[in-house]
C-alpha cells in the first residue's frame, strides 16, 4: 500500500500531471481523490470559455 506522497510520485513518473500541467504532490492528490465531487460521482461543468 502506498501513501499519498508515493502515489503522487508514481503518477508523476508515469507522466500524469495535474490539470494545470504541474506535478502531483501527496496533499493535492489526496484533496482531489477525497473531494465531495469525486466521492459523490458528480459531474461539474465549469463553462465553455476554455
PDB file of N, H, CA, C and O in Angstrom:
ATOM      1  N   UNK A   1       0.844  -1.183   0.000  1.00  0.00           N
ATOM      2  CA  UNK A   1       0.000   0.000   0.000  1.00  0.00           C
ATOM      3  C   UNK A   1       0.887   1.244   0.000  1.00  0.00           C
ATOM      4  O   UNK A   1       1.888   1.306   0.714  1.00  0.00           O
ATOM      5  N   UNK A   2       0.514   2.214  -0.794  1.00  0.00           N
ATOM      6  H   UNK A   2      -0.299   2.164  -1.374  1.00  0.00           H
ATOM      7  CA  UNK A   2       1.278   3.453  -0.880  1.00  0.00           C
ATOM      8  C   UNK A   2       0.601   4.547  -0.069  1.00  0.00           C
ATOM      9  O   UNK A   2      -0.612   4.537   0.140  1.00  0.00           O
ATOM     10  N   UNK A   3       1.413   5.479   0.376  1.00  0.00           N
ATOM     11  H   UNK A   3       2.398   5.486   0.206  1.00  0.00           H
ATOM     12  CA  UNK A   3       0.807   6.669   0.968  1.00  0.00           C
ATOM     13  C   UNK A   3       0.562   7.669  -0.161  1.00  0.00           C
ATOM     14  O   UNK A   3       0.955   7.422  -1.301  1.00  0.00           O
ATOM     15  N   UNK A   4      -0.074   8.780   0.143  1.00  0.00           N
ATOM     16  H   UNK A   4      -0.393   8.981   1.069  1.00  0.00           H
ATOM     17  CA  UNK A   4      -0.426   9.760  -0.885  1.00  0.00           C
ATOM     18  C   UNK A   4       0.815  10.298  -1.605  1.00  0.00           C
ATOM     19  O   UNK A   4       0.792  10.485  -2.821  1.00  0.00           O
ATOM     20  N   UNK A   5       1.873  10.541  -0.877  1.00  0.00           N
ATOM     21  H   UNK A   5       1.892  10.389   0.111  1.00  0.00           H
ATOM     22  CA  UNK A   5       3.096  11.052  -1.488  1.00  0.00           C
ATOM     23  C   UNK A   5       3.689  10.074  -2.479  1.00  0.00           C
ATOM     24  O   UNK A   5       4.118  10.470  -3.563  1.00  0.00           O
ATOM     25  N   UNK A   6       3.718   8.808  -2.122  1.00  0.00           N
ATOM     26  H   UNK A   6       3.370   8.487  -1.241  1.00  0.00           H
ATOM     27  CA  UNK A   6       4.244   7.791  -3.027  1.00  0.00           C
ATOM     28  C   UNK A   6       3.363   7.644  -4.259  1.00  0.00           C
ATOM     29  O   UNK A   6       3.864   7.435  -5.364  1.00  0.00           O
ATOM     30  N   UNK A   7       2.054   7.753  -4.072  1.00  0.00           N
ATOM     31  H   UNK A   7       1.647   7.922  -3.174  1.00  0.00           H
ATOM     32  CA  UNK A   7       1.136   7.680  -5.209  1.00  0.00           C
ATOM     33  C   UNK A   7       1.369   8.865  -6.153  1.00  0.00           C
ATOM     34  O   UNK A   7       1.329   8.708  -7.373  1.00  0.00           O
ATOM     35  N   UNK A   8       1.613  10.046  -5.585  1.00  0.00           N
ATOM     36  H   UNK A   8       1.646  10.174  -4.594  1.00  0.00           H
ATOM     37  CA  UNK A   8       1.914  11.215  -6.405  1.00  0.00           C
ATOM     38  C   UNK A   8       3.190  11.035  -7.204  1.00  0.00           C
ATOM     39  O   UNK A   8       3.241  11.381  -8.384  1.00  0.00           O
ATOM     40  N   UNK A   9       4.212  10.499  -6.573  1.00  0.00           N
ATOM     41  H   UNK A   9       4.170  10.218  -5.615  1.00  0.00           H
ATOM     42  CA  UNK A   9       5.475  10.230  -7.264  1.00  0.00           C
ATOM     43  C   UNK A   9       5.246   9.243  -8.407  1.00  0.00           C
ATOM     44  O   UNK A   9       5.780   9.424  -9.501  1.00  0.00           O
ATOM     45  N   UNK A  10       4.455   8.204  -8.158  1.00  0.00           N
ATOM     46  H   UNK A  10       4.021   8.057  -7.269  1.00  0.00           H
ATOM     47  CA  UNK A  10       4.173   7.209  -9.201  1.00  0.00           C
ATOM     48  C   UNK A  10       3.443   7.853 -10.382  1.00  0.00           C
ATOM     49  O   UNK A  10       3.770   7.579 -11.537  1.00  0.00           O
ATOM     50  N   UNK A  11       2.454   8.708 -10.095  1.00  0.00           N
ATOM     51  H   UNK A  11       2.188   8.930  -9.157  1.00  0.00           H
ATOM     52  CA  UNK A  11       1.737   9.382 -11.179  1.00  0.00           C
ATOM     53  C   UNK A  11       2.679  10.262 -12.000  1.00  0.00           C
ATOM     54  O   UNK A  11       2.634  10.256 -13.230  1.00  0.00           O
ATOM     55  N   UNK A  12       3.527  11.014 -11.308  1.00  0.00           N
ATOM     56  H   UNK A  12       3.563  11.018 -10.308  1.00  0.00           H
ATOM     57  CA  UNK A  12       4.482  11.883 -11.997  1.00  0.00           C
ATOM     58  C   UNK A  12       5.446  11.082 -12.852  1.00  0.00           C
ATOM     59  O   UNK A  12       5.754  11.474 -13.978  1.00  0.00           O
ATOM     60  N   UNK A  13       5.926   9.960 -12.326  1.00  0.00           N
ATOM     61  H   UNK A  13       5.676   9.642 -11.411  1.00  0.00           H
ATOM     62  CA  UNK A  13       6.863   9.098 -13.049  1.00  0.00           C
ATOM     63  C   UNK A  13       6.232   8.547 -14.319  1.00  0.00           C
ATOM     64  O   UNK A  13       6.904   8.390 -15.338  1.00  0.00           O
ATOM     65  N   UNK A  14       4.927   8.253 -14.252  1.00  0.00           N
ATOM     66  H   UNK A  14       4.381   8.381 -13.424  1.00  0.00           H
ATOM     67  CA  UNK A  14       4.210   7.720 -15.411  1.00  0.00           C
ATOM     68  C   UNK A  14       3.783   8.814 -16.386  1.00  0.00           C
ATOM     69  O   UNK A  14       3.195   8.523 -17.428  1.00  0.00           O
ATOM     70  N   UNK A  15       4.076  10.070 -16.052  1.00  0.00           N
ATOM     71  H   UNK A  15       4.553  10.306 -15.205  1.00  0.00           H
ATOM     72  CA  UNK A  15       3.765  11.171 -16.956  1.00  0.00           C
ATOM     73  C   UNK A  15       2.389  11.781 -16.792  1.00  0.00           C
ATOM     74  O   UNK A  15       1.949  12.554 -17.642  1.00  0.00           O
ATOM     75  N   UNK A  16       1.696  11.442 -15.700  1.00  0.00           N
ATOM     76  H   UNK A  16       2.054  10.814 -15.009  1.00  0.00           H
ATOM     77  CA  UNK A  16       0.371  12.000 -15.442  1.00  0.00           C
ATOM     78  C   UNK A  16       0.528  13.278 -14.621  1.00  0.00           C
ATOM     79  O   UNK A  16       1.049  13.253 -13.506  1.00  0.00           O
ATOM     80  N   UNK A  17       0.077  14.375 -15.179  1.00  0.00           N
ATOM     81  H   UNK A  17      -0.346  14.395 -16.085  1.00  0.00           H
ATOM     82  CA  UNK A  17       0.197  15.653 -14.484  1.00  0.00           C
ATOM     83  C   UNK A  17      -1.172  16.149 -14.043  1.00  0.00           C
ATOM     84  O   UNK A  17      -2.208  15.623 -14.449  1.00  0.00           O
ATOM     85  N   UNK A  18      -1.147  17.174 -13.204  1.00  0.00           N
ATOM     86  H   UNK A  18      -0.305  17.602 -12.875  1.00  0.00           H
ATOM     87  CA  UNK A  18      -2.398  17.813 -12.798  1.00  0.00           C
ATOM     88  C   UNK A  18      -2.999  18.536 -13.983  1.00  0.00           C
ATOM     89  O   UNK A  18      -2.366  18.669 -15.031  1.00  0.00           O
ATOM     90  N   UNK A  19      -4.208  18.996 -13.816  1.00  0.00           N
ATOM     91  H   UNK A  19      -4.723  18.888 -12.965  1.00  0.00           H
ATOM     92  CA  UNK A  19      -4.906  19.711 -14.885  1.00  0.00           C
ATOM     93  C   UNK A  19      -4.113  20.927 -15.367  1.00  0.00           C
ATOM     94  O   UNK A  19      -4.140  21.261 -16.552  1.00  0.00           O
ATOM     95  N   UNK A  20      -3.410  21.585 -14.446  1.00  0.00           N
ATOM     96  H   UNK A  20      -3.388  21.314 -13.484  1.00  0.00           H
ATOM     97  CA  UNK A  20      -2.630  22.769 -14.826  1.00  0.00           C
ATOM     98  C   UNK A  20      -1.248  22.418 -15.375  1.00  0.00           C
ATOM     99  O   UNK A  20      -0.457  23.310 -15.683  1.00  0.00           O
ATOM    100  N   UNK A  21      -0.958  21.134 -15.496  1.00  0.00           N
ATOM    101  H   UNK A  21      -1.600  20.409 -15.245  1.00  0.00           H
ATOM    102  CA  UNK A  21       0.319  20.687 -16.043  1.00  0.00           C
ATOM    103  C   UNK A  21       1.403  20.476 -15.001  1.00  0.00           C
ATOM    104  O   UNK A  21       2.491  20.000 -15.324  1.00  0.00           O
ATOM    105  N   UNK A  22       1.120  20.823 -13.760  1.00  0.00           N
ATOM    106  H   UNK A  22       0.236  21.210 -13.497  1.00  0.00           H
ATOM    107  CA  UNK A  22       2.092  20.664 -12.689  1.00  0.00           C
ATOM    108  C   UNK A  22       2.169  19.238 -12.178  1.00  0.00           C
ATOM    109  O   UNK A  22       1.304  18.416 -12.483  1.00  0.00           O
ATOM    110  N   UNK A  23       3.196  18.943 -11.407  1.00  0.00           N
ATOM    111  H   UNK A  23       3.899  19.611 -11.160  1.00  0.00           H
ATOM    112  CA  UNK A  23       3.342  17.598 -10.846  1.00  0.00           C
ATOM    113  C   UNK A  23       2.393  17.372  -9.666  1.00  0.00           C
ATOM    114  O   UNK A  23       1.974  18.317  -8.997  1.00  0.00           O
ATOM    115  N   UNK A  24       2.071  16.122  -9.430  1.00  0.00           N
ATOM    116  H   UNK A  24       2.411  15.354  -9.973  1.00  0.00           H
ATOM    117  CA  UNK A  24       1.233  15.759  -8.287  1.00  0.00           C
ATOM    118  C   UNK A  24       2.059  15.739  -7.010  1.00  0.00           C
ATOM    119  O   UNK A  24       3.182  15.235  -6.993  1.00  0.00           O
ATOM    120  N   UNK A  25       1.506  16.282  -5.959  1.00  0.00           N
ATOM    121  H   UNK A  25       0.594  16.692  -5.972  1.00  0.00           H
ATOM    122  CA  UNK A  25       2.045  16.154  -4.615  1.00  0.00           C
ATOM    123  C   UNK A  25       1.075  15.328  -3.806  1.00  0.00           C
ATOM    124  O   UNK A  25      -0.084  15.179  -4.194  1.00  0.00           O
ATOM    125  N   UNK A  26       1.514  14.797  -2.710  1.00  0.00           N
ATOM    126  H   UNK A  26       2.455  14.918  -2.394  1.00  0.00           H
ATOM    127  CA  UNK A  26       0.647  13.955  -1.891  1.00  0.00           C
ATOM    128  C   UNK A  26      -0.609  14.664  -1.422  1.00  0.00           C
ATOM    129  O   UNK A  26      -1.701  14.098  -1.473  1.00  0.00           O
ATOM    130  N   UNK A  27      -0.460  15.903  -0.965  1.00  0.00           N
ATOM    131  H   UNK A  27       0.427  16.362  -0.924  1.00  0.00           H
ATOM    132  CA  UNK A  27      -1.615  16.639  -0.447  1.00  0.00           C
ATOM    133  C   UNK A  27      -2.607  16.982  -1.555  1.00  0.00           C
ATOM    134  O   UNK A  27      -3.816  16.846  -1.363  1.00  0.00           O
ATOM    135  N   UNK A  28      -2.115  17.423  -2.706  1.00  0.00           N
ATOM    136  H   UNK A  28      -1.134  17.534  -2.862  1.00  0.00           H
ATOM    137  CA  UNK A  28      -3.036  17.785  -3.791  1.00  0.00           C
ATOM    138  C   UNK A  28      -3.752  16.548  -4.336  1.00  0.00           C
ATOM    139  O   UNK A  28      -4.927  16.626  -4.696  1.00  0.00           O
ATOM    140  N   UNK A  29      -3.068  15.425  -4.399  1.00  0.00           N
ATOM    141  H   UNK A  29      -2.114  15.362  -4.107  1.00  0.00           H
ATOM    142  CA  UNK A  29      -3.704  14.187  -4.842  1.00  0.00           C
ATOM    143  C   UNK A  29      -4.793  13.770  -3.860  1.00  0.00           C
ATOM    144  O   UNK A  29      -5.898  13.405  -4.262  1.00  0.00           O
ATOM    145  N   UNK A  30      -4.475  13.828  -2.589  1.00  0.00           N
ATOM    146  H   UNK A  30      -3.577  14.125  -2.263  1.00  0.00           H
ATOM    147  CA  UNK A  30      -5.453  13.458  -1.554  1.00  0.00           C
ATOM    148  C   UNK A  30      -6.694  14.336  -1.629  1.00  0.00           C
ATOM    149  O   UNK A  30      -7.815  13.835  -1.539  1.00  0.00           O
ATOM    150  N   UNK A  31      -6.503  15.642  -1.795  1.00  0.00           N
ATOM    151  H   UNK A  31      -5.592  16.049  -1.869  1.00  0.00           H
ATOM    152  CA  UNK A  31      -7.632  16.563  -1.889  1.00  0.00           C
ATOM    153  C   UNK A  31      -8.521  16.236  -3.085  1.00  0.00           C
ATOM    154  O   UNK A  31      -9.747  16.294  -2.980  1.00  0.00           O
ATOM    155  N   UNK A  32      -7.925  15.899  -4.201  1.00  0.00           N
ATOM    156  H   UNK A  32      -6.930  15.852  -4.286  1.00  0.00           H
ATOM    157  CA  UNK A  32      -8.711  15.587  -5.393  1.00  0.00           C
ATOM    158  C   UNK A  32      -9.481  14.281  -5.233  1.00  0.00           C
ATOM    159  O   UNK A  32     -10.670  14.216  -5.544  1.00  0.00           O
ATOM    160  N   UNK A  33      -8.810  13.251  -4.752  1.00  0.00           N
ATOM    161  H   UNK A  33      -7.844  13.304  -4.499  1.00  0.00           H
ATOM    162  CA  UNK A  33      -9.447  11.938  -4.642  1.00  0.00           C
ATOM    163  C   UNK A  33     -10.552  11.931  -3.590  1.00  0.00           C
ATOM    164  O   UNK A  33     -11.575  11.272  -3.772  1.00  0.00           O
ATOM    165  N   UNK A  34     -10.355  12.655  -2.496  1.00  0.00           N
ATOM    166  H   UNK A  34      -9.523  13.191  -2.349  1.00  0.00           H
ATOM    167  CA  UNK A  34     -11.330  12.649  -1.412  1.00  0.00           C
ATOM    168  C   UNK A  34     -12.309  13.822  -1.473  1.00  0.00           C
ATOM    169  O   UNK A  34     -13.019  14.084  -0.502  1.00  0.00           O
ATOM    170  N   UNK A  35     -12.350  14.523  -2.597  1.00  0.00           N
ATOM    171  H   UNK A  35     -11.773  14.309  -3.385  1.00  0.00           H
ATOM    172  CA  UNK A  35     -13.271  15.653  -2.725  1.00  0.00           C
ATOM    173  C   UNK A  35     -14.715  15.152  -2.820  1.00  0.00           C
ATOM    174  O   UNK A  35     -14.964  14.050  -3.310  1.00  0.00           O
ATOM    175  N   UNK A  36     -15.658  15.961  -2.351  1.00  0.00           N
ATOM    176  H   UNK A  36     -15.456  16.856  -1.953  1.00  0.00           H
ATOM    177  CA  UNK A  36     -17.069  15.566  -2.435  1.00  0.00           C
ATOM    178  C   UNK A  36     -17.525  15.294  -3.871  1.00  0.00           C
ATOM    179  O   UNK A  36     -18.399  14.455  -4.090  1.00  0.00           O
ATOM    180  N   UNK A  37     -16.952  15.982  -4.835  1.00  0.00           N
ATOM    181  H   UNK A  37     -16.242  16.664  -4.658  1.00  0.00           H
ATOM    182  CA  UNK A  37     -17.314  15.772  -6.244  1.00  0.00           C
ATOM    183  C   UNK A  37     -16.975  14.343  -6.667  1.00  0.00           C
ATOM    184  O   UNK A  37     -17.795  13.660  -7.281  1.00  0.00           O
ATOM    185  N   UNK A  38     -15.757  13.895  -6.335  1.00  0.00           N
ATOM    186  H   UNK A  38     -15.091  14.450  -5.837  1.00  0.00           H
ATOM    187  CA  UNK A  38     -15.332  12.549  -6.720  1.00  0.00           C
ATOM    188  C   UNK A  38     -16.075  11.498  -5.900  1.00  0.00           C
ATOM    189  O   UNK A  38     -16.566  10.512  -6.450  1.00  0.00           O
ATOM    190  N   UNK A  39     -16.157  11.703  -4.608  1.00  0.00           N
ATOM    191  H   UNK A  39     -15.758  12.504  -4.161  1.00  0.00           H
ATOM    192  CA  UNK A  39     -16.819  10.712  -3.761  1.00  0.00           C
ATOM    193  C   UNK A  39     -18.304  10.573  -4.084  1.00  0.00           C
ATOM    194  O   UNK A  39     -18.879   9.496  -3.933  1.00  0.00           O
ATOM    195  N   UNK A  40     -18.914  11.657  -4.525  1.00  0.00           N
ATOM    196  H   UNK A  40     -18.446  12.532  -4.648  1.00  0.00           H
ATOM    197  CA  UNK A  40     -20.319  11.609  -4.889  1.00  0.00           C
ATOM    198  C   UNK A  40     -20.552  11.288  -6.353  1.00  0.00           C
ATOM    199  O   UNK A  40     -21.697  11.224  -6.803  1.00  0.00           O
ATOM    200  N   UNK A  41     -19.470  11.086  -7.103  1.00  0.00           N
ATOM    201  H   UNK A  41     -18.540  11.138  -6.738  1.00  0.00           H
ATOM    202  CA  UNK A  41     -19.532  10.763  -8.533  1.00  0.00           C
ATOM    203  C   UNK A  41     -20.371  11.790  -9.292  1.00  0.00           C
ATOM    204  O   UNK A  41     -21.189  11.434 -10.139  1.00  0.00           O
ATOM    205  N   UNK A  42     -20.156  13.073  -8.976  1.00  0.00           N
ATOM    206  H   UNK A  42     -19.491  13.363  -8.288  1.00  0.00           H
ATOM    207  CA  UNK A  42     -20.889  14.147  -9.653  1.00  0.00           C
ATOM    208  C   UNK A  42     -20.049  14.710 -10.788  1.00  0.00           C
ATOM    209  O   UNK A  42     -18.821  14.627 -10.770  1.00  0.00           O
ATOM    210  N   UNK A  43     -20.719  15.280 -11.768  1.00  0.00           N
ATOM    211  H   UNK A  43     -21.717  15.348 -11.783  1.00  0.00           H
ATOM    212  CA  UNK A  43     -20.042  15.970 -12.851  1.00  0.00           C
ATOM    213  C   UNK A  43     -20.280  17.451 -12.687  1.00  0.00           C
ATOM    214  O   UNK A  43     -21.405  17.884 -12.436  1.00  0.00           O
ATOM    215  N   UNK A  44     -19.214  18.234 -12.828  1.00  0.00           N
ATOM    216  H   UNK A  44     -18.300  17.882 -13.031  1.00  0.00           H
ATOM    217  CA  UNK A  44     -19.322  19.680 -12.719  1.00  0.00           C
ATOM    218  C   UNK A  44     -18.819  20.275 -14.023  1.00  0.00           C
ATOM    219  O   UNK A  44     -17.696  20.005 -14.449  1.00  0.00           O
ATOM    220  N   UNK A  45     -19.648  21.078 -14.645  1.00  0.00           N
ATOM    221  H   UNK A  45     -20.560  21.298 -14.299  1.00  0.00           H
ATOM    222  CA  UNK A  45     -19.273  21.750 -15.883  1.00  0.00           C
ATOM    223  C   UNK A  45     -18.861  23.162 -15.532  1.00  0.00           C
ATOM    224  O   UNK A  45     -19.632  23.904 -14.924  1.00  0.00           O
ATOM    225  N   UNK A  46     -17.660  23.537 -15.906  1.00  0.00           N
ATOM    226  H   UNK A  46     -17.034  22.934 -16.400  1.00  0.00           H
ATOM    227  CA  UNK A  46     -17.079  24.812 -15.498  1.00  0.00           C
ATOM    228  C   UNK A  46     -17.228  25.909 -16.550  1.00  0.00           C
ATOM    229  O   UNK A  46     -16.555  26.935 -16.454  1.00  0.00           O
ATOM    230  N   UNK A  47     -18.066  25.728 -17.522  1.00  0.00           N
ATOM    231  H   UNK A  47     -18.613  24.895 -17.600  1.00  0.00           H
ATOM    232  CA  UNK A  47     -18.245  26.745 -18.540  1.00  0.00           C
ATOM    233  C   UNK A  47     -17.568  26.361 -19.831  1.00  0.00           C
ATOM    234  O   UNK A  47     -16.781  25.415 -19.877  1.00  0.00           O
ATOM    235  N   UNK A  48     -17.874  27.092 -20.874  1.00  0.00           N
ATOM    236  H   UNK A  48     -18.513  27.860 -20.836  1.00  0.00           H
ATOM    237  CA  UNK A  48     -17.337  26.746 -22.186  1.00  0.00           C
ATOM    238  C   UNK A  48     -16.288  27.741 -22.662  1.00  0.00           C
ATOM    239  O   UNK A  48     -15.913  27.717 -23.835  1.00  0.00           O
ATOM    240  N   UNK A  49     -15.806  28.616 -21.784  1.00  0.00           N
ATOM    241  H   UNK A  49     -16.111  28.636 -20.832  1.00  0.00           H
ATOM    242  CA  UNK A  49     -14.858  29.634 -22.176  1.00  0.00           C
ATOM    243  C   UNK A  49     -13.413  29.182 -22.244  1.00  0.00           C
ATOM    244  O   UNK A  49     -12.531  30.009 -22.473  1.00  0.00           O
ATOM    245  N   UNK A  50     -13.138  27.906 -22.054  1.00  0.00           N
ATOM    246  H   UNK A  50     -13.855  27.234 -21.867  1.00  0.00           H
ATOM    247  CA  UNK A  50     -11.744  27.436 -22.025  1.00  0.00           C
ATOM    248  C   UNK A  50     -11.242  27.073 -23.386  1.00  0.00           C
ATOM    249  O   UNK A  50     -10.091  26.662 -23.531  1.00  0.00           O
TER     250      UNK A  50
END
